[in-house]
Amino acid sequence: MVKKVVENFKVEYLQVMDENGKVDKKLMPNLSAKQIKEMYELMILIRTFDDKAFSMQRQGRIGTYICYKGQEASQIGSTYALNDKDWMFPMYRNTAAYIARKHPMSMILQYWSGDERGLKSPDKLNNFPLSIGVGTQEPYAVGCAWASKLKKEKNVSFVYFGDGGTSKGDFHEALNFAGVFKVPCIFICENNQYAISVPIKRQTNSETIAQKALAYGIAGIQVDGNDIFAVYKAVKEAADNARKGKGATLIESVTYRLCDHSTSDDAKRYRSDKELKQWQKKDPVDRLEKYMKANKLLNDKYKDEVAKKAKEKVEKEVRIFENIKDPDPDDIFKFTFEEMTDELKEQNEEIK
Amino acid sequence: MAFEFKFPDVGEGITEGTIVKWKVKQGDKVNSDQILAEVETDKAIVEIPSPKKGTILKLNHKEGDTINVGEVLAVIGEKGEKVSKKALKKEDKKPYTGSVVGFLEEAPEEEEVSKLKKADAKAGKSIIAAPKARKLAKELNVSLENISGTGPGGRITEDDVKKSSSGKPAAKVTKKYDLFGYVDRVPLKGIRKITAQKMREAVSNAALVTHHDHVDVTALSDLRKIEKEKAAKKGVHLTYLPFILRATIKSLKKHPFVASSVEGDEIIIKKYYNIGVAIDTPDGLIVPVVKGADQKKLYDLANEINTYVEKVKKRKIDLMDLKGGVFTITNIGVIGSTYFTPIVNYPETCILGTGRIEKKVAVRDDKIVIRKIMPISFTYDHRVLDGAEAARFMNDLRNILEKPESLVK
């Protein structure tokens, strides 16, 4: 009879920059001052957009909107580490990633006003439409990654989902498939502590989400999701490995949404003020600012300029959006089949 | 022109909110996106930011007031600009533009709006109603054009539809198609419904088996020809059915389990011979019961069956005439078909079906001959009868029908 340990696992956690903006030089990824400024400007742009969009919902100018405040580092750090040719599979909270990947903000507003045309990816952008269904997008990303592998392309696929999404079957199927077929796919779990109102403790009994990767034989790492350098570094390494044929990685980006789940939610009903305040101290934008200030990359003038530019950009996109003509209701019926069926014609008549 | 900021749907489908706190007062200068008020909805307390930069010319409600979606919350414009009286009205029934593109376009004057509304109504366009309200209107045969909505921004609610439909007949409209094409919907009612229930009852309670056989009715056919003429003279229309009925009873008497029913742990063997005869009508199948059929003469049976047919056709049959059967005969042959699998008239346990009589090639004394053949199908409940007994019942029935002389007596 034999009883022995057949496998040992460890789960790594990565933080490059602490809450005060201090970085560990050994861990700091190779980023130029220009690149860091680009990242910062993107973060300010998407935060400005988020605030504006939220405000516009309250003014009745757009419909339900999903805010992402607090998750900027997680989304910008990851998209910044990837190439335009890589394929993105976002979920509904990834508007920031969308903007970073050059999807026009006016179209994003269009989408959140109920006009599906807003999700039509402009040519040459390798962005898939965001997924509203929780945890449905992972298998698509794996399939896409597999296609890249078979075509011997160097693209990776990366997919976003939340902590809640890891309880869905598709997540596990996707990870398993990615492991078995060693596909170039990066799974980015933005663990923002809540699936709407369900806290992470009720979501999984695992200490981390990252460790779920190990069961499927792929790499897994937990990163400080409010540390843009840590997210960047982890995603960059995962992408490098994927391109080298070393397979998939699951990255758990530990973060927090500083806003409600959506414009129809009131997070105060399930989150304490104390908890919120603790996380506000870890605000990813403030943290990067602290770093940049200490490293002479940011002064008040630059900061104001960036804020002003972002505001102008967003306002311009709002104007573009508000001049988009409403879609024709007939479109609902027109584009289901190449030719309208008798039933559709009849239904179309009904709305006239 | 001053901008009227209407209270939007800040949740998903909210209709009203309560003003908790004003963050600005009349005459204040405000920036775009500056918070104007806190409003409590059934979902949350939300801050309402200003959509415009300007001066607050008018705040339309006091703290604690309820405001409906679509009502003017505040008027924002240039300092000293006059506020139109219309904007001060609490109830604003302009078409709901809701949280959609273009909400910020400057609203036309009230008069213009009503003109537009009328013109649009003619064109059948500016009706604001949820699909559910539209569906209800269709069902109640109410025209939406004539209803003025009381919902947010003049949206027609289901209540509005219901109110304006009072007194009108409610015509239930159902879809004329399903996922795959056009369909007709026929209510399952009357005889059809009873048949459906009975059949379901039989199939779910009994263990049904069907045996098939064929009977050489050449002799019966000859006999019937003679008897038919005789009967006609007495005003009786004689079909095959009275012969088959009598033959069945003769065989039933030899096989008592065939005329039975099951109640709990008991098989009830019927000692009376009330035989049901299935009659096809435009409304469905009706089965009158010939009571004490073993006591009746051939012509009497023929008369009784013919009377039932007449009564059934006129739908004047007495309910009692449909009850008390122990066995049923269903003759599909008059219409067509040979073999089939009749379903018992539950709680009866057996049923005989007869098919179309046809001339067939048969072998008699090693010679090929032409004979008149009647297919028969006998369904029984295997709970009370086994195949051997069923076969014996059919053998006896066949023998009697093939030597039919005794049936006339």
Interface residues (C-beta under 8 A of the other chain):
Chain A: D51 K52 S55 M56 Q57 R58 Q59 G60 R61 I62 G63 T64 Q110 S113 G114 D115 D260 T263 S264 D265 D266 K268 R269 F321 E322 I324 D326 D342 E343 E346 E350 K352
Chain B: F5 K6 F7 P8 D9 V10 G11 E12 D33 K43 A44 I45 V46 E47 I48 P49 S50 P51 T97 G98 S99 V100 V101 G102 F103 L104 G124 R134 K176 Y177 G181 Y182
